[in-house]
Amino acid sequence: MVQLEIWTKDKWYPVVRYDTAHGAAHKDLMHYDGRIDKAPIFGLDYTDSLVFAETDLLTNWENYRSKFIKEVSENE
């Protein structure tokens, strides 16, 4: 499992998680209101899925963070 978390509102929040629970590699995109969008990762074995996940988070963490912070501010 690889997960991006951010600190806001005096708490850590998971924002994006890649894992292989339930027998298949997938991405969970968490929302501030508790919703979770799930997206399967097709065509990759577990090793390549891990590399994909790490690359995505290293490349796009700022975008994921910005979107989550926007959701936080919209729900205040």
C-alpha beads as a LAMMPS data file, in Angstrom:
LAMMPS data file: protein, C-alpha beads

76 atoms
75 bonds

1 atom types
1 bond types

-500.0 500.0 xlo xhi
-500.0 500.0 ylo yhi
-500.0 500.0 zlo zhi

Masses

1 110.0

Atoms # bond

1 1 1 0.000 0.000 0.000
2 1 1 1.178 3.492 -0.882
3 1 1 -0.740 6.459 0.491
4 1 1 -0.606 10.242 0.310
5 1 1 -1.782 12.019 3.437
6 1 1 -1.986 15.720 4.201
7 1 1 -2.167 17.667 7.449
8 1 1 -5.028 20.131 7.616
9 1 1 -7.523 21.188 10.260
10 1 1 -5.175 19.771 12.948
11 1 1 -5.541 16.261 11.560
12 1 1 -3.968 13.884 9.037
13 1 1 -6.235 12.977 6.126
14 1 1 -5.627 10.226 3.581
15 1 1 -6.032 11.678 0.096
16 1 1 -4.901 8.996 -2.356
17 1 1 -4.198 5.338 -1.667
18 1 1 -2.954 2.613 -3.956
19 1 1 -3.317 -0.944 -2.735
20 1 1 -3.987 -4.522 -3.729
21 1 1 -6.783 -5.311 -1.291
22 1 1 -9.482 -7.612 -2.608
23 1 1 -7.006 -9.286 -4.983
24 1 1 -6.564 -6.479 -7.499
25 1 1 -4.428 -3.364 -7.738
26 1 1 -6.485 -0.175 -7.534
27 1 1 -6.442 3.493 -6.601
28 1 1 -8.688 5.029 -3.954
29 1 1 -9.250 8.777 -4.184
30 1 1 -10.606 10.024 -0.871
31 1 1 -12.770 13.089 -0.481
32 1 1 -13.141 15.339 2.551
33 1 1 -16.797 14.368 2.927
34 1 1 -15.848 10.691 3.230
35 1 1 -16.606 9.546 -0.313
36 1 1 -14.064 7.259 -1.956
37 1 1 -13.663 6.925 -5.725
38 1 1 -12.130 3.578 -6.697
39 1 1 -10.274 2.996 -9.972
40 1 1 -8.784 -0.343 -10.982
41 1 1 -5.278 -0.501 -12.395
42 1 1 -5.497 -2.763 -15.429
43 1 1 -2.699 -4.558 -17.199
44 1 1 -0.016 -4.272 -14.518
45 1 1 1.317 -6.862 -12.119
46 1 1 1.791 -5.938 -8.464
47 1 1 5.402 -4.792 -8.935
48 1 1 4.562 -2.536 -11.877
49 1 1 1.484 -1.262 -10.020
50 1 1 3.711 -0.194 -7.134
51 1 1 6.061 1.653 -9.485
52 1 1 3.053 3.286 -11.166
53 1 1 1.632 4.359 -7.787
54 1 1 4.910 5.809 -6.533
55 1 1 5.468 7.685 -9.790
56 1 1 1.931 9.085 -9.779
57 1 1 2.173 10.324 -6.194
58 1 1 5.631 11.838 -6.643
59 1 1 4.516 13.570 -9.840
60 1 1 0.999 14.659 -8.866
61 1 1 0.954 15.095 -5.086
62 1 1 0.538 18.857 -5.362
63 1 1 -2.556 18.452 -7.565
64 1 1 -4.096 15.894 -5.202
65 1 1 -3.351 18.162 -2.243
66 1 1 -4.831 21.250 -3.920
67 1 1 -8.047 19.457 -4.848
68 1 1 -8.470 18.093 -1.334
69 1 1 -7.800 21.486 0.289
70 1 1 -10.371 23.018 -2.084
71 1 1 -12.940 20.454 -0.896
72 1 1 -12.093 21.312 2.723
73 1 1 -12.643 25.031 2.123
74 1 1 -15.898 24.392 0.225
75 1 1 -17.262 22.382 3.157
76 1 1 -16.572 24.975 5.861

Bonds

1 1 1 2
2 1 2 3
3 1 3 4
4 1 4 5
5 1 5 6
6 1 6 7
7 1 7 8
8 1 8 9
9 1 9 10
10 1 10 11
11 1 11 12
12 1 12 13
13 1 13 14
14 1 14 15
15 1 15 16
16 1 16 17
17 1 17 18
18 1 18 19
19 1 19 20
20 1 20 21
21 1 21 22
22 1 22 23
23 1 23 24
24 1 24 25
25 1 25 26
26 1 26 27
27 1 27 28
28 1 28 29
29 1 29 30
30 1 30 31
31 1 31 32
32 1 32 33
33 1 33 34
34 1 34 35
35 1 35 36
36 1 36 37
37 1 37 38
38 1 38 39
39 1 39 40
40 1 40 41
41 1 41 42
42 1 42 43
43 1 43 44
44 1 44 45
45 1 45 46
46 1 46 47
47 1 47 48
48 1 48 49
49 1 49 50
50 1 50 51
51 1 51 52
52 1 52 53
53 1 53 54
54 1 54 55
55 1 55 56
56 1 56 57
57 1 57 58
58 1 58 59
59 1 59 60
60 1 60 61
61 1 61 62
62 1 62 63
63 1 63 64
64 1 64 65
65 1 65 66
66 1 66 67
67 1 67 68
68 1 68 69
69 1 69 70
70 1 70 71
71 1 71 72
72 1 72 73
73 1 73 74
74 1 74 75
75 1 75 76
